[in-house]
């Protein structure tokens, strides 16, 4: 059949029936019938059989075709008169005749779709030209409204037959095919990908706005479940489906919108924020919201858009997608949650439920994401070692909660451990943290809090000593299980691994114990505790996790301290007693001893509160004898003369409480030694102590280390009292000089005078002056002259030049002082090492610093300190470096 051309307008029907257009075929009229042939010539009552031959059928088909195509032809433009909707019975007969024949129906379908396609390209498509450009997000609603308006009008014209054809099955089926082909024509004529993306954006914005409008976080928090819902414009979705923008194409767009919605607005809401109060997971609340609020709305919207009312969406897949999206959001902020542990336990529980609900891929993604976070936010020069250790402690706790097997922890801890091992002060910080004090309120106290990781200190205080290491295979363990299948090569299976075990496992045991010995010795020297319970517990704790034989040095140090305490009790008993309380005598202690013996604990309870424990022990030693854990009265006692001649009596005369700590030099790190003139009262007591020590220990002699001494002093002024505890001995010596009879407060004392009278180095004098000026004990009376500040309301004129010099010595690092004091010894060692072993670098295991740490006991200085020593030697012409400054050799 020939395709018809579009006519400007319908002509008169009568004229068209007489003079049809040449696009249509006029059939042969039926007024000239074909009479056929005689079926049986000469037969009685014979008649004419007039069968329909091919020519007649062709004529009928041509005539029906002409009538139907004339009726279906579309006129130019898109108006209400685009087609003459009125038709005669001939049209109904023609359509029925053509649609009744499969071949004719197919030809008519092809012809009409060609007519529709031509009309659509010429008159409809230009009105949709805006689709050829990118659609702004804020214009999506207007664009779809206009698109629906244009396409709905065109579709109504193309499917209009003038009357209701619901009872005409053949015509209804024909128009259904036309509608489907028209929808295909629309999608093929417009940029399909752009329509799909724009539709997805439109649906996403609609869901986002609807959720925002219905959001009520306060109500949801109060009820314990999210009641926010989504209300989409179902009428708009119906229109989209009606014009062909729904179906599978719309379903894909909806899927993209849902994915974006779940990834963002659906889960990034206050309803699902971290539970900072009750520390519980909110994923259960998310699942409930998906099932009760989200899915019913989405189900209805998808059914409307696709036209499939029986469609069933997979609830479990949507729940899994929501949980996965929610979990990835939590993982992206995992470093922040680690920093805020344990307040962030609720977020960690969310992450645990997320990784448990998914496969191993999410665990790999979690480890990778967290590693990137710590590399960029923690492992850099701007973070202190104490900060990194604190975060590492939290990492251990968090990942133990995430994965009790320890596999995830083993993977994410590798970069942190490597970085900490390369930091020079890591071992020193850990050792100092192990020895810091924790009071009853959980507060950490230490000499230098900046070098203390309080988390380690608190963990040590709460750790058990009897932890057993089961990394080695125990053939008798009936609960043994193999390593997890996803464990790495460095995975260590240990059910007893606690945080202390992970911290101690950072370094080689020998290096750690060596650093610990230096910090342990400094702590014991500085500590005033005579019971040493915490220190003993720490050594036992380390012995349970490290090789016990390597802790011999620490045990010797503890023994020295215990022996010193016992020696001080014998030589110099305490005098401090509560005022007004009767002081028990040794005779009272003897009278309390039963003949059949008593334990020291039971006897002490009788005298608790009436005398000090040290005085009680001294009295018990005089009047009792010990046998099999019990104390019995001693018949022979010291005479009163002997007690009056004891060092304790001398101590009372002097009016000082003096104690000494006797250390074994070969087992202790090098102690700082300073030379200066101690006060006369101290000298007298030192002499009494030396006499008593010689009498008790035989031939051993004492060598006093004034650089390691400390004092508790009380200074009384006109308007106040200042008490300082645990200050260095040289600081106490300097302030004591201002109370001597030779001191004139009207003139003050100069640095040179103090240096001469105390035989003290200038830097120590300046540092001590700066300390006491800061405590408002001394002040600069005139340039270079210092005096006692008797009253705080005294008028003081600051002397800026001298004050600036003092500030230079206000904070002298003890390690730096020790380095300067031993610089000559260290430089001689370096010179001999470079002469014997050749040029060396400063850093590295076999570098200058590493060799000095291995050979010299107590050497805890850094590469920068060694560089300072080498620079001093280079200035003296003893060593030289290469052009890059990496290798050093003797001249």
ZIDABEL-V642058 format. One record per residue. N is the residue number from 1. RES is the residue in one small letter. D_FIRST is the distance of its C-alpha to the first C-alpha in Angstrom with 1 decimal. Layout:
BEGIN
N	RES	D_FIRST
N	RES	D_FIRST
END
This chain:
BEGIN
1	x	0.0
2	x	3.8
3	x	6.5
4	x	9.2
5	x	12.7
6	x	15.6
7	x	17.7
8	x	21.5
9	x	22.0
10	x	20.9
11	x	22.1
12	x	23.9
13	x	22.1
14	x	23.7
15	x	22.8
16	x	19.1
17	x	19.3
18	x	21.0
19	x	19.2
20	x	15.7
21	x	14.2
22	x	12.1
23	x	9.2
24	x	8.9
25	x	9.2
26	x	12.7
27	x	13.6
28	x	16.9
29	x	19.8
30	x	21.8
31	x	25.0
32	x	25.0
33	x	25.3
34	x	25.6
35	x	29.3
36	x	29.0
37	x	32.2
38	x	35.6
39	x	36.0
40	x	39.8
41	x	41.3
42	x	44.6
43	x	44.6
44	x	46.5
45	x	44.6
46	x	41.5
47	x	38.2
48	x	34.7
49	x	32.2
50	x	28.8
51	x	26.3
52	x	22.5
53	x	21.1
54	x	17.6
55	x	16.9
56	x	17.8
57	x	15.7
58	x	12.5
59	x	13.6
60	x	14.5
61	x	11.2
62	x	9.4
63	x	12.3
64	x	12.4
65	x	8.9
66	x	10.0
67	x	13.4
68	x	12.6
69	x	10.4
70	x	13.0
71	x	15.6
72	x	14.6
73	x	14.1
74	x	17.1
75	x	19.5
76	x	21.6
77	x	24.6
78	x	25.8
79	x	27.6
80	x	28.0
81	x	25.7
82	x	22.7
83	x	20.9
84	x	22.0
85	x	23.2
86	x	24.3
87	x	22.1
88	x	23.0
89	x	23.1
90	x	19.9
91	x	18.2
92	x	20.2
93	x	19.4
94	x	15.6
95	x	15.8
96	x	18.3
97	x	16.3
98	x	13.2
99	x	15.7
100	x	17.8
101	x	15.5
102	x	15.6
103	x	12.4
104	x	10.5
105	x	12.7
106	x	11.9
107	x	8.1
108	x	9.3
109	x	12.1
110	x	10.4
111	x	8.3
112	x	11.6
113	x	13.7
114	x	12.1
115	x	12.9
116	x	16.3
117	x	17.0
118	x	16.5
119	x	18.6
120	x	21.1
121	x	21.7
122	x	22.2
123	x	24.3
124	x	25.6
125	x	26.5
126	x	28.9
127	x	30.9
128	x	31.6
129	x	32.8
130	x	36.2
131	x	35.1
132	x	35.2
133	x	39.0
134	x	41.5
135	x	42.2
136	x	45.9
137	x	47.3
138	x	48.6
139	x	45.2
140	x	43.2
141	x	43.5
142	x	42.4
143	x	39.4
144	x	38.1
145	x	38.8
146	x	36.7
147	x	33.9
148	x	33.9
149	x	33.9
150	x	30.9
151	x	28.7
152	x	29.8
153	x	28.8
154	x	25.4
155	x	24.9
156	x	26.1
157	x	23.5
158	x	20.6
159	x	21.9
160	x	23.0
161	x	21.7
162	x	24.7
163	x	26.9
164	x	28.3
165	x	26.0
166	x	28.6
167	x	29.0
168	x	25.3
169	x	25.1
170	x	21.4
171	x	20.5
172	x	23.3
173	x	22.1
174	x	18.6
175	x	20.3
176	x	22.7
177	x	20.0
178	x	18.7
179	x	22.4
180	x	23.1
181	x	20.2
182	x	21.4
183	x	24.9
184	x	23.8
185	x	22.1
186	x	25.4
187	x	27.6
188	x	25.6
189	x	25.6
190	x	29.4
191	x	32.3
192	x	32.6
193	x	36.2
194	x	37.4
195	x	35.9
196	x	37.6
197	x	40.9
198	x	40.9
199	x	40.1
200	x	42.9
201	x	45.3
202	x	44.4
203	x	45.1
204	x	48.3
205	x	49.6
206	x	48.9
207	x	50.8
208	x	53.6
209	x	54.1
210	x	54.0
211	x	56.6
212	x	58.8
213	x	58.8
214	x	59.9
215	x	62.4
216	x	66.0
217	x	68.0
218	x	71.3
219	x	70.0
220	x	68.5
221	x	71.7
222	x	73.8
223	x	71.7
224	x	71.4
225	x	67.6
226	x	64.8
227	x	63.1
228	x	60.7
229	x	57.1
230	x	53.6
231	x	51.6
232	x	48.0
233	x	45.8
234	x	43.7
235	x	41.7
236	x	40.6
237	x	39.7
238	x	37.7
239	x	35.7
240	x	35.1
241	x	33.8
242	x	31.6
243	x	29.7
244	x	29.4
245	x	32.5
246	x	34.3
247	x	33.6
248	x	34.6
249	x	34.4
250	x	36.8
251	x	38.9
252	x	39.5
253	x	40.4
254	x	42.7
255	x	44.3
256	x	45.1
257	x	46.6
258	x	48.6
259	x	50.0
260	x	51.1
261	x	52.5
262	x	54.5
263	x	55.8
264	x	57.1
265	x	57.5
266	x	57.5
267	x	60.6
268	x	62.2
269	x	63.8
270	x	67.4
271	x	66.7
272	x	66.6
273	x	69.3
274	x	72.1
275	x	74.6
276	x	77.8
277	x	79.9
278	x	79.5
279	x	78.2
280	x	75.6
281	x	72.0
282	x	69.2
283	x	66.4
284	x	67.0
285	x	66.3
286	x	63.1
287	x	61.9
288	x	62.7
289	x	60.8
290	x	57.7
291	x	57.7
292	x	58.7
293	x	57.2
294	x	54.6
295	x	52.6
296	x	52.0
297	x	50.6
298	x	48.4
299	x	47.2
300	x	46.1
301	x	44.5
302	x	42.5
303	x	41.3
304	x	40.2
305	x	38.4
306	x	36.6
307	x	36.1
308	x	37.9
309	x	40.9
310	x	42.3
311	x	42.5
312	x	46.0
313	x	47.3
314	x	50.0
315	x	53.3
316	x	55.4
317	x	53.1
318	x	53.3
319	x	57.0
320	x	57.4
321	x	55.4
322	x	57.5
323	x	60.7
324	x	59.7
325	x	58.9
326	x	62.1
327	x	64.1
328	x	62.8
329	x	63.9
330	x	67.3
331	x	67.5
332	x	66.7
333	x	69.9
334	x	72.0
335	x	74.6
336	x	75.3
337	x	75.7
338	x	78.1
339	x	80.1
340	x	80.5
341	x	81.3
342	x	82.5
343	x	81.2
344	x	77.7
345	x	77.9
346	x	75.1
347	x	72.7
348	x	73.9
349	x	73.3
350	x	69.7
351	x	69.2
352	x	70.9
353	x	68.6
354	x	65.6
355	x	66.5
356	x	67.5
357	x	64.2
358	x	62.3
359	x	62.6
360	x	64.8
361	x	62.3
362	x	63.5
363	x	67.1
364	x	66.4
365	x	64.6
366	x	67.6
367	x	70.1
368	x	68.2
369	x	67.7
370	x	71.4
371	x	72.6
372	x	70.7
373	x	72.1
374	x	75.7
375	x	75.4
376	x	74.3
377	x	76.5
378	x	79.6
379	x	80.4
380	x	81.5
381	x	84.8
382	x	84.6
383	x	85.0
384	x	88.6
385	x	89.5
386	x	90.6
387	x	87.1
388	x	85.4
389	x	87.7
390	x	87.1
391	x	83.3
392	x	83.8
393	x	85.8
394	x	83.0
395	x	80.4
396	x	82.5
397	x	82.6
398	x	79.0
399	x	77.6
400	x	80.1
401	x	78.5
402	x	75.0
403	x	75.8
404	x	79.2
405	x	78.9
406	x	79.3
407	x	76.4
408	x	74.7
409	x	78.0
410	x	78.8
411	x	75.6
412	x	75.8
413	x	79.6
414	x	79.5
415	x	79.0
416	x	81.5
417	x	84.1
418	x	83.7
419	x	84.0
420	x	87.1
421	x	88.8
422	x	88.5
423	x	90.1
424	x	93.8
425	x	94.9
426	x	92.9
427	x	95.7
428	x	98.2
429	x	96.1
430	x	95.5
431	x	99.2
432	x	100.3
433	x	97.8
434	x	99.2
435	x	102.6
436	x	101.8
437	x	103.2
438	x	101.3
439	x	103.2
440	x	103.0
441	x	100.3
442	x	98.0
443	x	98.8
444	x	99.1
445	x	102.2
446	x	103.0
447	x	104.9
448	x	101.7
449	x	98.7
450	x	96.4
451	x	96.9
452	x	96.3
453	x	93.2
454	x	94.0
455	x	91.4
456	x	93.1
457	x	96.5
458	x	95.3
459	x	93.6
460	x	96.8
461	x	98.8
462	x	96.5
463	x	96.2
464	x	98.0
465	x	100.4
466	x	99.8
467	x	96.2
468	x	95.9
469	x	93.7
470	x	91.8
471	x	89.8
472	x	91.8
473	x	90.8
474	x	92.9
475	x	93.1
476	x	94.5
477	x	91.7
478	x	90.0
479	x	87.3
480	x	86.1
481	x	82.4
482	x	80.7
483	x	79.3
484	x	75.8
485	x	73.0
486	x	71.8
487	x	75.3
488	x	75.9
489	x	78.7
490	x	81.1
491	x	80.7
492	x	84.1
493	x	84.3
494	x	87.0
495	x	87.1
496	x	90.1
497	x	88.5
498	x	89.2
499	x	88.9
500	x	92.3
501	x	91.3
502	x	88.3
503	x	90.4
504	x	93.2
505	x	90.6
506	x	89.5
507	x	92.3
508	x	94.5
509	x	97.4
510	x	100.1
511	x	98.7
512	x	98.2
513	x	101.7
514	x	103.2
515	x	101.5
516	x	102.4
517	x	106.0
518	x	106.3
519	x	104.7
520	x	106.7
521	x	109.9
522	x	109.3
523	x	108.4
524	x	111.5
525	x	113.8
526	x	112.2
527	x	112.1
528	x	115.0
529	x	114.0
530	x	116.7
531	x	115.0
532	x	112.1
533	x	110.1
534	x	106.7
535	x	107.6
536	x	108.7
537	x	105.6
538	x	103.4
539	x	105.2
540	x	104.8
541	x	101.1
542	x	100.6
543	x	102.6
544	x	100.2
545	x	97.3
546	x	98.9
547	x	101.5
548	x	104.7
549	x	106.9
550	x	105.3
551	x	106.4
552	x	110.0
553	x	110.4
554	x	109.1
555	x	111.4
556	x	114.4
557	x	113.5
558	x	113.5
559	x	116.8
560	x	118.3
561	x	117.2
562	x	118.6
563	x	121.8
564	x	122.0
565	x	121.6
566	x	124.4
567	x	126.6
568	x	126.1
569	x	127.1
570	x	130.3
571	x	131.1
572	x	129.8
573	x	129.1
574	x	127.3
575	x	129.3
576	x	126.6
577	x	127.5
578	x	126.4
579	x	129.0
580	x	131.3
581	x	130.7
582	x	133.7
583	x	133.3
584	x	133.9
585	x	136.4
586	x	136.4
587	x	139.1
588	x	136.7
589	x	134.2
590	x	136.9
591	x	138.0
592	x	134.4
593	x	134.4
594	x	135.2
595	x	137.4
596	x	134.7
597	x	132.2
598	x	129.0
599	x	125.6
600	x	125.0
601	x	122.1
602	x	124.2
603	x	127.1
604	x	124.8
605	x	123.6
606	x	127.2
607	x	127.4
608	x	123.8
609	x	123.9
610	x	127.6
611	x	127.3
612	x	124.8
613	x	123.5
614	x	125.0
615	x	128.4
616	x	128.2
617	x	127.4
618	x	130.4
619	x	132.8
620	x	131.6
621	x	132.1
622	x	135.7
623	x	136.8
624	x	134.7
625	x	134.1
626	x	130.8
627	x	130.6
628	x	127.7
629	x	125.5
630	x	128.3
631	x	130.8
632	x	134.5
633	x	137.3
634	x	139.1
635	x	142.9
636	x	143.6
637	x	142.2
638	x	142.2
639	x	145.0
640	x	144.6
641	x	145.9
642	x	143.2
643	x	140.5
644	x	141.9
645	x	141.9
646	x	138.3
647	x	135.6
648	x	134.2
649	x	137.4
650	x	137.0
651	x	133.5
652	x	134.7
653	x	137.3
654	x	134.7
655	x	132.3
656	x	129.2
657	x	126.8
658	x	126.4
659	x	124.3
660	x	123.3
661	x	120.6
662	x	121.9
663	x	119.2
664	x	119.3
665	x	118.5
666	x	116.9
667	x	114.3
668	x	113.4
669	x	111.2
670	x	113.1
671	x	114.5
672	x	114.9
673	x	118.5
674	x	119.9
675	x	123.5
676	x	125.1
677	x	128.2
678	x	127.6
679	x	129.6
680	x	133.1
681	x	132.4
682	x	129.7
683	x	132.0
684	x	134.6
685	x	132.2
686	x	130.9
687	x	134.4
688	x	135.0
689	x	131.7
690	x	132.6
691	x	136.0
692	x	134.5
693	x	131.8
694	x	134.3
695	x	136.5
696	x	133.6
697	x	131.7
698	x	134.7
699	x	134.3
700	x	130.8
701	x	130.6
702	x	128.0
703	x	126.0
704	x	124.6
705	x	121.1
706	x	121.2
707	x	117.7
708	x	116.4
709	x	118.7
710	x	117.7
711	x	119.5
712	x	119.2
713	x	121.1
714	x	122.1
715	x	123.0
716	x	124.9
717	x	124.8
718	x	126.2
719	x	123.1
720	x	121.0
721	x	120.9
722	x	118.5
723	x	117.8
724	x	115.9
725	x	115.2
726	x	114.4
727	x	114.9
728	x	115.9
729	x	119.6
730	x	119.9
731	x	118.4
732	x	121.0
733	x	123.7
734	x	122.9
735	x	122.9
736	x	126.1
737	x	127.7
738	x	127.4
739	x	129.7
740	x	132.5
741	x	135.9
742	x	135.6
743	x	132.5
744	x	133.0
745	x	130.1
746	x	131.4
747	x	130.8
748	x	127.9
749	x	127.1
750	x	125.3
751	x	123.0
752	x	125.7
753	x	128.3
754	x	126.1
755	x	125.2
756	x	128.9
757	x	130.2
758	x	127.4
759	x	127.1
760	x	123.3
761	x	120.7
762	x	119.5
763	x	115.8
764	x	116.9
765	x	119.2
766	x	116.4
767	x	113.9
768	x	116.4
769	x	117.2
770	x	113.5
771	x	113.1
772	x	116.0
773	x	115.2
774	x	111.7
775	x	113.5
776	x	115.7
777	x	118.8
778	x	119.8
779	x	119.2
780	x	119.9
781	x	123.1
782	x	123.3
783	x	121.7
784	x	122.2
785	x	124.2
786	x	122.9
787	x	124.6
788	x	124.1
789	x	122.0
790	x	124.3
791	x	122.4
792	x	118.8
793	x	119.7
794	x	121.6
795	x	120.5
796	x	119.0
797	x	118.1
798	x	115.5
799	x	116.3
800	x	113.0
801	x	114.0
802	x	115.6
803	x	113.0
804	x	110.3
805	x	112.3
806	x	112.6
807	x	108.9
808	x	108.4
809	x	110.3
810	x	109.0
811	x	106.5
812	x	107.7
813	x	105.6
814	x	108.0
815	x	106.1
816	x	106.5
817	x	110.2
818	x	110.6
819	x	108.8
820	x	111.2
821	x	114.2
822	x	113.3
823	x	111.7
824	x	114.6
825	x	114.3
826	x	110.6
827	x	110.8
828	x	113.5
829	x	111.2
830	x	108.2
831	x	110.4
832	x	111.7
833	x	108.3
834	x	106.8
835	x	109.8
836	x	109.6
837	x	105.8
838	x	104.5
839	x	101.9
840	x	99.8
841	x	97.0
842	x	97.7
843	x	94.9
844	x	93.8
845	x	95.4
846	x	97.9
847	x	98.1
848	x	101.2
849	x	100.4
850	x	99.4
851	x	102.6
852	x	104.8
853	x	103.2
854	x	103.9
855	x	107.5
856	x	108.9
857	x	109.3
858	x	108.2
859	x	106.1
860	x	103.1
861	x	102.2
862	x	98.9
863	x	97.6
864	x	98.3
865	x	101.9
866	x	102.3
867	x	100.8
868	x	103.5
869	x	106.2
870	x	104.9
871	x	104.7
872	x	108.4
873	x	109.3
874	x	107.4
875	x	109.4
876	x	112.6
877	x	111.5
878	x	111.3
879	x	107.6
880	x	104.7
881	x	100.9
882	x	98.4
883	x	96.1
884	x	93.5
885	x	96.1
886	x	94.9
887	x	97.8
888	x	101.4
889	x	104.5
890	x	108.2
891	x	109.6
END
